């Protein structure tokens, strides 16, 4: 009998069964891996992307694996589309949301003097403002769930200076500090908030940036050469930590910025 109780307790600590999740930008790279990880733990997941074709392709793949995933089109750059997204999430999950993963992001590698106002506005709006607004919109749903976790996907660029990433770094630095404020203000509502800050990860976003910019390519190679584990990160390295931060087993962890960079920033 005691063994059964213990097993049940452990199952609850290490399961997301019955929980609901919104992952932004969930069709590629890190976002895709996060969706799969959380779905494998039993969560029902909703994703958003600007590309409907990408969404439908992913939904078919996940359906074949037995995952419970839905999706809708949303360009997070626009306030009205963020509001529509949360209306959809409210309907899909009957007014309750356990987990919000702010993963969507963009980067435009340029020297400081080359950045236009439009560059900075787009990067800040996509990487920071959208996540801030989604938290505001999601708060009633997160609070209603009784157990909630918010995870922001940031970057070590928000912790350490790198060339040609000033606007991107500023957006991630803002995200890092905002997360601490969310953790402080919303703890009373049983809402936790944490940041996962990856180093270079093999994704299409980074690959494209490396192809377009010699400086970015050199920076990434420099980081990897100085990384103790001696390799670039994989999407699964990030999704594993995200899943842990969403599980009841991590219920005493909030307001933290955790680097997943193979030891580069230690």
C-alpha positions in Angstrom: 0.0 0.0 0.0 2.8 2.4 1.0 4.6 1.6 -2.2 1.5 2.4 -4.2 1.2 5.7 -2.5 4.8 6.5 -3.2 4.5 5.6 -6.8 1.4 7.7 -7.2 3.2 10.7 -5.6 6.2 10.3 -7.9 3.9 10.0 -10.9 2.3 13.3 -10.1 5.6 15.1 -9.6 6.9 13.8 -12.9 3.8 14.1 -15.0 2.0 16.9 -17.0 -1.0 14.7 -17.5 -4.1 16.9 -17.7 -2.2 20.1 -18.0 -2.5 22.7 -20.8 0.2 24.5 -22.5 0.8 27.4 -25.0 4.1 27.4 -26.9 4.8 30.3 -29.2 6.8 29.6 -32.3 6.4 25.8 -31.9 6.9 24.6 -35.4 10.7 24.6 -35.7 13.9 24.2 -33.8 13.8 24.7 -30.0 10.0 25.3 -30.1 9.3 22.1 -31.9 11.4 20.1 -29.4 9.6 21.8 -26.5 6.2 20.8 -27.8 7.3 17.2 -28.2 8.9 17.1 -24.8 5.8 18.5 -23.0 3.4 16.3 -25.0 5.4 13.2 -24.1 4.9 14.2 -20.4 1.1 14.1 -21.1 0.3 17.8 -21.6 -2.2 19.1 -24.1 -0.4 21.7 -26.2 -1.4 24.6 -28.4 1.1 26.2 -30.7 1.2 29.3 -32.9 3.1 30.3 -35.9 2.9 32.8 -38.8 2.9 29.9 -41.3 -0.3 27.8 -41.5 1.4 25.3 -43.7 4.1 24.7 -41.1 1.4 24.3 -38.4 -0.6 21.8 -40.4 2.5 19.7 -41.2 3.5 19.6 -37.5 0.1 18.8 -36.3 0.0 15.8 -38.7 3.3 14.6 -37.4 2.3 14.9 -33.7 -1.1 13.3 -34.4 0.7 10.2 -35.7 2.7 10.1 -32.5 -0.4 10.2 -30.4 0.2 13.7 -29.0 -2.6 16.1 -28.2 -1.6 19.3 -30.0 -3.6 22.0 -31.6 -2.5 25.2 -33.4 -3.4 28.5 -34.9 -1.9 31.2 -37.0 -0.5 34.3 -35.2 2.1 36.9 -36.0 3.2 37.9 -32.5 4.4 41.3 -33.8 0.8 42.5 -33.8 -1.2 43.2 -30.7 -4.6 42.3 -32.1 -3.3 38.9 -33.3 -1.9 38.2 -29.8 -5.3 39.0 -28.4 -7.0 36.7 -30.9 -4.5 34.0 -30.0 -5.4 34.1 -26.3 -9.1 34.1 -27.2 -8.4 30.8 -29.1 -6.4 29.4 -26.2 -9.2 30.3 -23.8 -11.7 28.4 -26.0 -9.5 25.4 -26.6 -8.6 24.9 -23.0 -11.9 26.0 -21.4 -10.5 29.1 -19.7 -7.5 27.5 -17.9 -3.8 27.4 -18.8 -1.1 25.7 -16.8 2.0 26.5 -18.8 3.0 29.4 -21.1 6.3 29.0 -23.0 7.4 32.3 -24.7 9.7 30.8 -27.3 9.2 32.8 -30.5 12.0 35.2 -31.4 14.0 36.9 -34.1 17.5 38.3 -34.6 19.0 40.7 -37.0 22.8 40.7 -36.6 24.2 44.2 -37.2 26.7 46.6 -35.6 25.1 49.2 -33.3 25.5 52.0 -35.8 23.8 50.0 -38.6 20.6 49.2 -36.7 17.6 51.2 -37.9 14.7 52.2 -35.7 12.6 49.6 -37.5 15.2 46.9 -36.8 15.2 47.7 -33.1 11.4 48.0 -32.9 10.8 44.7 -34.6 13.3 42.8 -32.4 12.1 44.3 -29.2 8.4 43.8 -30.1 8.9 40.2 -31.2 11.3 39.1 -28.5 10.1 41.1 -25.5 6.9 43.1 -25.9 5.0 40.1 -27.3 5.9 38.0 -24.3 5.1 40.7 -21.9 1.7 41.2 -23.4 1.0 37.5 -23.6 1.7 37.2 -19.9 -0.8 39.9 -19.2 -3.4 38.2 -21.4 -2.7 34.8 -20.0 -2.7 35.8 -16.3 -6.4 35.1 -15.6 -6.1 31.6 -17.3 -2.9 30.8 -15.4 -4.3 31.9 -12.1 -7.5 29.9 -12.7 -5.5 26.7 -13.3 -4.3 26.7 -9.7 -0.8 25.6 -10.8 1.0 27.5 -13.4 4.5 27.9 -14.9 5.8 30.5 -17.4 9.1 29.8 -19.2 10.9 32.3 -21.3 13.4 31.2 -23.9 16.1 33.8 -23.7 19.8 33.6 -24.6 23.3 33.9 -23.1 23.4 37.1 -25.2 21.2 38.6 -22.4 23.9 37.7 -19.9 27.1 38.4 -21.7 28.1 40.9 -24.5 28.7 39.7 -28.0 29.4 41.8 -31.1 26.6 42.6 -33.6 23.8 41.6 -31.2 23.0 44.8 -29.3 19.3 44.9 -30.0 18.8 41.2 -29.7 20.8 41.2 -26.4 18.7 44.2 -25.1 15.5 42.3 -25.8 16.8 39.2 -23.9 18.1 41.3 -21.0 14.7 42.9 -20.7 13.1 39.5 -20.8 15.3 38.2 -18.0 14.5 41.0 -15.7 10.8 40.9 -16.5 10.7 37.3 -15.6 12.0 38.1 -12.1 9.3 40.6 -11.7 6.6 38.2 -12.8 8.0 35.6 -10.4 7.8 38.1 -7.5 4.4 39.6 -8.2 2.5 36.5 -9.3 3.8 33.9 -6.7 0.7 34.6 -4.7 -1.3 33.4 -7.6 0.6 30.1 -7.7 2.4 31.2 -10.9 6.1 30.5 -11.3 8.3 32.1 -13.9 11.8 31.1 -15.1 14.2 31.8 -17.9 16.1 29.3 -20.0 19.1 31.0 -21.6 20.6 28.8 -24.4 24.1 29.3 -25.9 24.4 28.5 -29.6 21.9 25.8 -30.6 21.7 24.0 -34.0 18.5 25.6 -35.3 17.5 27.0 -38.7 17.4 30.5 -37.2 21.1 30.3 -36.2 22.2 28.5 -39.3 20.6 31.3 -41.5 22.2 34.0 -39.3 25.6 32.3 -39.7 25.2 32.1 -43.5 24.2 35.7 -43.8 26.9 37.1 -41.5 30.6 36.2 -41.3 30.7 38.0 -37.9 28.0 35.8 -36.5 29.6 32.7 -37.9 32.9 33.6 -36.3 31.3 34.5 -33.0 29.5 31.1 -32.8 32.6 29.2 -33.6 34.5 31.2 -31.0 31.9 30.4 -28.3 31.9 26.7 -29.2 35.7 26.6 -29.1 35.6 27.9 -25.6 32.7 25.7 -24.4 33.9 23.1 -21.9 31.7 20.3 -23.3 33.1 21.1 -26.7 30.0 21.2 -28.9 27.1 23.3 -29.9 23.7 22.7 -28.2 20.9 20.6 -29.5 17.2 21.6 -29.3 16.6 18.7 -27.0 19.2 20.1 -24.5 16.8 23.0 -24.1 13.5 21.2 -24.2 14.5 18.9 -21.4 15.1 21.8 -19.0 11.9 23.5 -20.1 10.0 20.4 -19.3 11.5 20.1 -15.8 10.6 23.8 -15.1 7.0 23.0 -16.0 6.8 19.8 -13.8 5.5 19.8 -10.3 8.9 18.4 -9.3 10.3 21.9 -9.8 7.6 23.7 -7.8 10.2 25.5 -5.6 12.1 27.0 -8.5 11.0 30.5 -9.7 12.6 33.7 -10.8 15.7 32.0 -12.1 17.8 32.5 -15.2 19.4 29.2 -16.1 22.0 29.0 -18.9 22.2 25.9 -21.1 25.4 26.6 -22.8 27.8 23.7 -22.1 29.5 25.7 -19.4 30.5 28.7 -21.5 29.3 31.3 -19.1 30.4 29.7 -15.8 
